[in-house]
């Protein structure tokens, strides 16, 4: 699941996110953020 999928779980409390699950997410599933950063970097380099 991409990070955006956790927004509703975290913000609205639709389901409990355990500390272990959160740790796993932030240590292994940050690909979305890396991709976002690469897009921002590419955009900035063009400007």
PDB file of N, H, CA, C and O in Angstrom:
ATOM      1  N   UNK A   1       0.854  -1.190   0.000  1.00  0.00           N
ATOM      2  CA  UNK A   1       0.000   0.000   0.000  1.00  0.00           C
ATOM      3  C   UNK A   1       0.888   1.237   0.000  1.00  0.00           C
ATOM      4  O   UNK A   1       1.908   1.290   0.687  1.00  0.00           O
ATOM      5  N   UNK A   2       0.489   2.205  -0.765  1.00  0.00           N
ATOM      6  H   UNK A   2      -0.340   2.161  -1.324  1.00  0.00           H
ATOM      7  CA  UNK A   2       1.248   3.443  -0.797  1.00  0.00           C
ATOM      8  C   UNK A   2       0.943   4.269   0.451  1.00  0.00           C
ATOM      9  O   UNK A   2      -0.067   4.064   1.124  1.00  0.00           O
ATOM     10  N   UNK A   3       1.838   5.199   0.739  1.00  0.00           N
ATOM     11  H   UNK A   3       2.659   5.365   0.192  1.00  0.00           H
ATOM     12  CA  UNK A   3       1.691   5.999   1.957  1.00  0.00           C
ATOM     13  C   UNK A   3       0.379   6.761   2.013  1.00  0.00           C
ATOM     14  O   UNK A   3      -0.188   6.934   3.092  1.00  0.00           O
ATOM     15  N   UNK A   4      -0.114   7.218   0.870  1.00  0.00           N
ATOM     16  H   UNK A   4       0.346   7.077  -0.007  1.00  0.00           H
ATOM     17  CA  UNK A   4      -1.373   7.960   0.862  1.00  0.00           C
ATOM     18  C   UNK A   4      -2.511   7.130   1.433  1.00  0.00           C
ATOM     19  O   UNK A   4      -3.463   7.682   1.985  1.00  0.00           O
ATOM     20  N   UNK A   5      -2.428   5.842   1.312  1.00  0.00           N
ATOM     21  H   UNK A   5      -1.654   5.393   0.864  1.00  0.00           H
ATOM     22  CA  UNK A   5      -3.471   4.972   1.839  1.00  0.00           C
ATOM     23  C   UNK A   5      -3.569   4.984   3.357  1.00  0.00           C
ATOM     24  O   UNK A   5      -4.592   4.589   3.916  1.00  0.00           O
ATOM     25  N   UNK A   6      -2.523   5.429   4.019  1.00  0.00           N
ATOM     26  H   UNK A   6      -1.692   5.749   3.564  1.00  0.00           H
ATOM     27  CA  UNK A   6      -2.537   5.476   5.476  1.00  0.00           C
ATOM     28  C   UNK A   6      -3.092   6.783   6.028  1.00  0.00           C
ATOM     29  O   UNK A   6      -3.342   6.888   7.229  1.00  0.00           O
ATOM     30  N   UNK A   7      -3.285   7.765   5.181  1.00  0.00           N
ATOM     31  H   UNK A   7      -3.081   7.680   4.205  1.00  0.00           H
ATOM     32  CA  UNK A   7      -3.775   9.058   5.658  1.00  0.00           C
ATOM     33  C   UNK A   7      -5.089   8.919   6.416  1.00  0.00           C
ATOM     34  O   UNK A   7      -5.202   9.389   7.548  1.00  0.00           O
ATOM     35  N   UNK A   8      -6.071   8.287   5.811  1.00  0.00           N
ATOM     36  H   UNK A   8      -5.979   7.905   4.891  1.00  0.00           H
ATOM     37  CA  UNK A   8      -7.372   8.159   6.471  1.00  0.00           C
ATOM     38  C   UNK A   8      -7.266   7.344   7.742  1.00  0.00           C
ATOM     39  O   UNK A   8      -7.926   7.655   8.734  1.00  0.00           O
ATOM     40  N   UNK A   9      -6.449   6.310   7.729  1.00  0.00           N
ATOM     41  H   UNK A   9      -5.913   6.058   6.923  1.00  0.00           H
ATOM     42  CA  UNK A   9      -6.286   5.499   8.942  1.00  0.00           C
ATOM     43  C   UNK A   9      -5.711   6.335  10.072  1.00  0.00           C
ATOM     44  O   UNK A   9      -6.161   6.241  11.214  1.00  0.00           O
ATOM     45  N   UNK A  10      -4.720   7.148   9.755  1.00  0.00           N
ATOM     46  H   UNK A  10      -4.354   7.224   8.827  1.00  0.00           H
ATOM     47  CA  UNK A  10      -4.054   7.926  10.793  1.00  0.00           C
ATOM     48  C   UNK A  10      -4.861   9.142  11.224  1.00  0.00           C
ATOM     49  O   UNK A  10      -4.978   9.423  12.417  1.00  0.00           O
ATOM     50  N   UNK A  11      -5.419   9.862  10.255  1.00  0.00           N
ATOM     51  H   UNK A  11      -5.324   9.633   9.287  1.00  0.00           H
ATOM     52  CA  UNK A  11      -6.104  11.115  10.560  1.00  0.00           C
ATOM     53  C   UNK A  11      -7.495  10.881  11.124  1.00  0.00           C
ATOM     54  O   UNK A  11      -7.894  11.531  12.090  1.00  0.00           O
ATOM     55  N   UNK A  12      -8.230   9.957  10.527  1.00  0.00           N
ATOM     56  H   UNK A  12      -7.906   9.429   9.743  1.00  0.00           H
ATOM     57  CA  UNK A  12      -9.618   9.755  10.922  1.00  0.00           C
ATOM     58  C   UNK A  12      -9.817   8.585  11.886  1.00  0.00           C
ATOM     59  O   UNK A  12     -10.921   8.359  12.382  1.00  0.00           O
ATOM     60  N   UNK A  13      -8.761   7.859  12.139  1.00  0.00           N
ATOM     61  H   UNK A  13      -7.864   8.042  11.736  1.00  0.00           H
ATOM     62  CA  UNK A  13      -8.854   6.761  13.090  1.00  0.00           C
ATOM     63  C   UNK A  13      -9.733   5.618  12.611  1.00  0.00           C
ATOM     64  O   UNK A  13     -10.375   4.950  13.421  1.00  0.00           O
ATOM     65  N   UNK A  14      -9.771   5.382  11.285  1.00  0.00           N
ATOM     66  H   UNK A  14      -9.249   5.925  10.626  1.00  0.00           H
ATOM     67  CA  UNK A  14     -10.589   4.289  10.768  1.00  0.00           C
ATOM     68  C   UNK A  14     -10.121   2.936  11.278  1.00  0.00           C
ATOM     69  O   UNK A  14     -10.924   2.019  11.452  1.00  0.00           O
ATOM     70  N   UNK A  15      -8.862   2.819  11.511  1.00  0.00           N
ATOM     71  H   UNK A  15      -8.211   3.564  11.370  1.00  0.00           H
ATOM     72  CA  UNK A  15      -8.311   1.579  12.050  1.00  0.00           C
ATOM     73  C   UNK A  15      -7.087   1.935  12.891  1.00  0.00           C
ATOM     74  O   UNK A  15      -6.390   2.912  12.614  1.00  0.00           O
ATOM     75  N   UNK A  16      -6.845   1.145  13.897  1.00  0.00           N
ATOM     76  H   UNK A  16      -7.412   0.352  14.122  1.00  0.00           H
ATOM     77  CA  UNK A  16      -5.695   1.372  14.763  1.00  0.00           C
ATOM     78  C   UNK A  16      -4.409   1.004  14.020  1.00  0.00           C
ATOM     79  O   UNK A  16      -4.332  -0.048  13.385  1.00  0.00           O
ATOM     80  N   UNK A  17      -3.416   1.865  14.102  1.00  0.00           N
ATOM     81  H   UNK A  17      -3.478   2.720  14.618  1.00  0.00           H
ATOM     82  CA  UNK A  17      -2.104   1.579  13.546  1.00  0.00           C
ATOM     83  C   UNK A  17      -1.161   1.390  14.725  1.00  0.00           C
ATOM     84  O   UNK A  17      -0.926   2.315  15.503  1.00  0.00           O
ATOM     85  N   UNK A  18      -0.629   0.192  14.847  1.00  0.00           N
ATOM     86  H   UNK A  18      -0.819  -0.559  14.215  1.00  0.00           H
ATOM     87  CA  UNK A  18       0.230  -0.117  15.987  1.00  0.00           C
ATOM     88  C   UNK A  18       1.603   0.530  15.807  1.00  0.00           C
ATOM     89  O   UNK A  18       2.003   0.841  14.685  1.00  0.00           O
ATOM     90  N   UNK A  19       2.312   0.730  16.896  1.00  0.00           N
ATOM     91  H   UNK A  19       1.987   0.477  17.807  1.00  0.00           H
ATOM     92  CA  UNK A  19       3.671   1.266  16.791  1.00  0.00           C
ATOM     93  C   UNK A  19       4.569   0.397  15.909  1.00  0.00           C
ATOM     94  O   UNK A  19       5.392   0.920  15.158  1.00  0.00           O
ATOM     95  N   UNK A  20       4.413  -0.921  15.996  1.00  0.00           N
ATOM     96  H   UNK A  20       3.744  -1.346  16.605  1.00  0.00           H
ATOM     97  CA  UNK A  20       5.219  -1.817  15.159  1.00  0.00           C
ATOM     98  C   UNK A  20       4.909  -1.617  13.681  1.00  0.00           C
ATOM     99  O   UNK A  20       5.820  -1.588  12.853  1.00  0.00           O
ATOM    100  N   UNK A  21       3.634  -1.479  13.346  1.00  0.00           N
ATOM    101  H   UNK A  21       2.894  -1.502  14.018  1.00  0.00           H
ATOM    102  CA  UNK A  21       3.247  -1.254  11.964  1.00  0.00           C
ATOM    103  C   UNK A  21       3.786   0.087  11.469  1.00  0.00           C
ATOM    104  O   UNK A  21       4.305   0.173  10.356  1.00  0.00           O
ATOM    105  N   UNK A  22       3.669   1.109  12.271  1.00  0.00           N
ATOM    106  H   UNK A  22       3.247   1.038  13.176  1.00  0.00           H
ATOM    107  CA  UNK A  22       4.168   2.428  11.898  1.00  0.00           C
ATOM    108  C   UNK A  22       5.681   2.397  11.691  1.00  0.00           C
ATOM    109  O   UNK A  22       6.188   2.992  10.740  1.00  0.00           O
ATOM    110  N   UNK A  23       6.398   1.713  12.568  1.00  0.00           N
ATOM    111  H   UNK A  23       5.986   1.230  13.340  1.00  0.00           H
ATOM    112  CA  UNK A  23       7.846   1.584  12.426  1.00  0.00           C
ATOM    113  C   UNK A  23       8.191   0.879  11.117  1.00  0.00           C
ATOM    114  O   UNK A  23       9.103   1.305  10.407  1.00  0.00           O
ATOM    115  N   UNK A  24       7.482  -0.183  10.794  1.00  0.00           N
ATOM    116  H   UNK A  24       6.742  -0.529  11.370  1.00  0.00           H
ATOM    117  CA  UNK A  24       7.724  -0.915   9.549  1.00  0.00           C
ATOM    118  C   UNK A  24       7.477  -0.015   8.342  1.00  0.00           C
ATOM    119  O   UNK A  24       8.237  -0.044   7.374  1.00  0.00           O
ATOM    120  N   UNK A  25       6.427   0.773   8.403  1.00  0.00           N
ATOM    121  H   UNK A  25       5.810   0.797   9.189  1.00  0.00           H
ATOM    122  CA  UNK A  25       6.080   1.667   7.295  1.00  0.00           C
ATOM    123  C   UNK A  25       7.186   2.700   7.076  1.00  0.00           C
ATOM    124  O   UNK A  25       7.641   2.889   5.948  1.00  0.00           O
ATOM    125  N   UNK A  26       7.616   3.360   8.131  1.00  0.00           N
ATOM    126  H   UNK A  26       7.247   3.206   9.048  1.00  0.00           H
ATOM    127  CA  UNK A  26       8.587   4.451   7.952  1.00  0.00           C
ATOM    128  C   UNK A  26      10.005   3.949   7.707  1.00  0.00           C
ATOM    129  O   UNK A  26      10.866   4.727   7.297  1.00  0.00           O
ATOM    130  N   UNK A  27      10.266   2.674   7.947  1.00  0.00           N
ATOM    131  H   UNK A  27       9.566   2.041   8.279  1.00  0.00           H
ATOM    132  CA  UNK A  27      11.614   2.161   7.679  1.00  0.00           C
ATOM    133  C   UNK A  27      11.706   1.391   6.371  1.00  0.00           C
ATOM    134  O   UNK A  27      12.811   1.140   5.890  1.00  0.00           O
ATOM    135  N   UNK A  28      10.576   1.010   5.780  1.00  0.00           N
ATOM    136  H   UNK A  28       9.679   1.215   6.170  1.00  0.00           H
ATOM    137  CA  UNK A  28      10.654   0.202   4.556  1.00  0.00           C
ATOM    138  C   UNK A  28       9.797   0.700   3.409  1.00  0.00           C
ATOM    139  O   UNK A  28       9.973   0.246   2.278  1.00  0.00           O
ATOM    140  N   UNK A  29       8.878   1.614   3.661  1.00  0.00           N
ATOM    141  H   UNK A  29       8.735   1.982   4.579  1.00  0.00           H
ATOM    142  CA  UNK A  29       7.945   2.011   2.608  1.00  0.00           C
ATOM    143  C   UNK A  29       7.950   3.505   2.326  1.00  0.00           C
ATOM    144  O   UNK A  29       6.894   4.134   2.255  1.00  0.00           O
ATOM    145  N   UNK A  30       9.105   4.052   2.171  1.00  0.00           N
ATOM    146  H   UNK A  30       9.963   3.540   2.230  1.00  0.00           H
ATOM    147  CA  UNK A  30       9.184   5.478   1.899  1.00  0.00           C
ATOM    148  C   UNK A  30       9.423   5.762   0.415  1.00  0.00           C
ATOM    149  O   UNK A  30       9.817   6.868   0.048  1.00  0.00           O
ATOM    150  N   UNK A  31       9.188   4.780  -0.420  1.00  0.00           N
ATOM    151  H   UNK A  31       8.868   3.881  -0.121  1.00  0.00           H
ATOM    152  CA  UNK A  31       9.367   4.949  -1.855  1.00  0.00           C
ATOM    153  C   UNK A  31       8.526   6.068  -2.432  1.00  0.00           C
ATOM    154  O   UNK A  31       8.966   6.768  -3.345  1.00  0.00           O
ATOM    155  N   UNK A  32       7.323   6.245  -1.913  1.00  0.00           N
ATOM    156  H   UNK A  32       6.966   5.676  -1.172  1.00  0.00           H
ATOM    157  CA  UNK A  32       6.459   7.335  -2.383  1.00  0.00           C
ATOM    158  C   UNK A  32       7.123   8.686  -2.164  1.00  0.00           C
ATOM    159  O   UNK A  32       7.086   9.556  -3.034  1.00  0.00           O
ATOM    160  N   UNK A  33       7.728   8.853  -0.998  1.00  0.00           N
ATOM    161  H   UNK A  33       7.758   8.147  -0.291  1.00  0.00           H
ATOM    162  CA  UNK A  33       8.377  10.124  -0.693  1.00  0.00           C
ATOM    163  C   UNK A  33       9.614  10.327  -1.559  1.00  0.00           C
ATOM    164  O   UNK A  33       9.871  11.440  -2.017  1.00  0.00           O
ATOM    165  N   UNK A  34      10.375   9.274  -1.786  1.00  0.00           N
ATOM    166  H   UNK A  34      10.166   8.370  -1.413  1.00  0.00           H
ATOM    167  CA  UNK A  34      11.556   9.372  -2.645  1.00  0.00           C
ATOM    168  C   UNK A  34      11.147   9.749  -4.063  1.00  0.00           C
ATOM    169  O   UNK A  34      11.793  10.586  -4.693  1.00  0.00           O
ATOM    170  N   UNK A  35      10.087   9.143  -4.566  1.00  0.00           N
ATOM    171  H   UNK A  35       9.562   8.463  -4.054  1.00  0.00           H
ATOM    172  CA  UNK A  35       9.597   9.466  -5.903  1.00  0.00           C
ATOM    173  C   UNK A  35       9.123  10.918  -5.966  1.00  0.00           C
ATOM    174  O   UNK A  35       9.438  11.637  -6.915  1.00  0.00           O
ATOM    175  N   UNK A  36       8.376  11.342  -4.968  1.00  0.00           N
ATOM    176  H   UNK A  36       8.120  10.758  -4.197  1.00  0.00           H
ATOM    177  CA  UNK A  36       7.914  12.724  -4.904  1.00  0.00           C
ATOM    178  C   UNK A  36       9.098  13.691  -4.907  1.00  0.00           C
ATOM    179  O   UNK A  36       9.093  14.688  -5.629  1.00  0.00           O
ATOM    180  N   UNK A  37      10.104  13.389  -4.102  1.00  0.00           N
ATOM    181  H   UNK A  37      10.109  12.579  -3.516  1.00  0.00           H
ATOM    182  CA  UNK A  37      11.289  14.251  -4.038  1.00  0.00           C
ATOM    183  C   UNK A  37      12.004  14.300  -5.383  1.00  0.00           C
ATOM    184  O   UNK A  37      12.507  15.353  -5.776  1.00  0.00           O
ATOM    185  N   UNK A  38      12.056  13.176  -6.092  1.00  0.00           N
ATOM    186  H   UNK A  38      11.647  12.321  -5.772  1.00  0.00           H
ATOM    187  CA  UNK A  38      12.712  13.189  -7.398  1.00  0.00           C
ATOM    188  C   UNK A  38      11.944  14.059  -8.385  1.00  0.00           C
ATOM    189  O   UNK A  38      12.554  14.750  -9.202  1.00  0.00           O
ATOM    190  N   UNK A  39      10.615  14.035  -8.321  1.00  0.00           N
ATOM    191  H   UNK A  39      10.121  13.474  -7.657  1.00  0.00           H
ATOM    192  CA  UNK A  39       9.815  14.903  -9.190  1.00  0.00           C
ATOM    193  C   UNK A  39      10.054  16.380  -8.866  1.00  0.00           C
ATOM    194  O   UNK A  39      10.181  17.207  -9.769  1.00  0.00           O
ATOM    195  N   UNK A  40      10.113  16.697  -7.597  1.00  0.00           N
ATOM    196  H   UNK A  40      10.010  16.025  -6.864  1.00  0.00           H
ATOM    197  CA  UNK A  40      10.360  18.078  -7.190  1.00  0.00           C
ATOM    198  C   UNK A  40      11.755  18.512  -7.642  1.00  0.00           C
ATOM    199  O   UNK A  40      11.931  19.624  -8.141  1.00  0.00           O
ATOM    200  N   UNK A  41      12.734  17.645  -7.469  1.00  0.00           N
ATOM    201  H   UNK A  41      12.591  16.742  -7.063  1.00  0.00           H
ATOM    202  CA  UNK A  41      14.100  17.958  -7.886  1.00  0.00           C
ATOM    203  C   UNK A  41      14.167  18.205  -9.388  1.00  0.00           C
ATOM    204  O   UNK A  41      14.788  19.170  -9.833  1.00  0.00           O
ATOM    205  N   UNK A  42      13.535  17.343 -10.166  1.00  0.00           N
ATOM    206  H   UNK A  42      13.030  16.558  -9.805  1.00  0.00           H
ATOM    207  CA  UNK A  42      13.511  17.525 -11.620  1.00  0.00           C
ATOM    208  C   UNK A  42      12.847  18.856 -11.998  1.00  0.00           C
ATOM    209  O   UNK A  42      13.332  19.572 -12.874  1.00  0.00           O
ATOM    210  N   UNK A  43      11.758  19.170 -11.343  1.00  0.00           N
ATOM    211  H   UNK A  43      11.364  18.588 -10.632  1.00  0.00           H
ATOM    212  CA  UNK A  43      11.067  20.428 -11.608  1.00  0.00           C
ATOM    213  C   UNK A  43      11.964  21.626 -11.287  1.00  0.00           C
ATOM    214  O   UNK A  43      12.060  22.571 -12.070  1.00  0.00           O
ATOM    215  N   UNK A  44      12.609  21.570 -10.139  1.00  0.00           N
ATOM    216  H   UNK A  44      12.531  20.802  -9.504  1.00  0.00           H
ATOM    217  CA  UNK A  44      13.463  22.681  -9.717  1.00  0.00           C
ATOM    218  C   UNK A  44      14.655  22.849 -10.657  1.00  0.00           C
ATOM    219  O   UNK A  44      15.081  23.974 -10.919  1.00  0.00           O
ATOM    220  N   UNK A  45      15.187  21.759 -11.157  1.00  0.00           N
ATOM    221  H   UNK A  45      14.841  20.845 -10.943  1.00  0.00           H
ATOM    222  CA  UNK A  45      16.333  21.827 -12.057  1.00  0.00           C
ATOM    223  C   UNK A  45      15.949  22.456 -13.397  1.00  0.00           C
ATOM    224  O   UNK A  45      16.799  23.055 -14.056  1.00  0.00           O
ATOM    225  N   UNK A  46      14.702  22.332 -13.807  1.00  0.00           N
ATOM    226  H   UNK A  46      14.011  21.845 -13.271  1.00  0.00           H
ATOM    227  CA  UNK A  46      14.228  22.917 -15.055  1.00  0.00           C
ATOM    228  C   UNK A  46      14.013  24.420 -14.924  1.00  0.00           C
ATOM    229  O   UNK A  46      14.108  25.152 -15.909  1.00  0.00           O
ATOM    230  N   UNK A  47      13.730  24.869 -13.735  1.00  0.00           N
ATOM    231  H   UNK A  47      13.653  24.274 -12.935  1.00  0.00           H
ATOM    232  CA  UNK A  47      13.447  26.304 -13.510  1.00  0.00           C
ATOM    233  C   UNK A  47      14.711  27.113 -13.432  1.00  0.00           C
ATOM    234  O   UNK A  47      14.655  28.329 -13.248  1.00  0.00           O
TER     235      UNK A  47
END
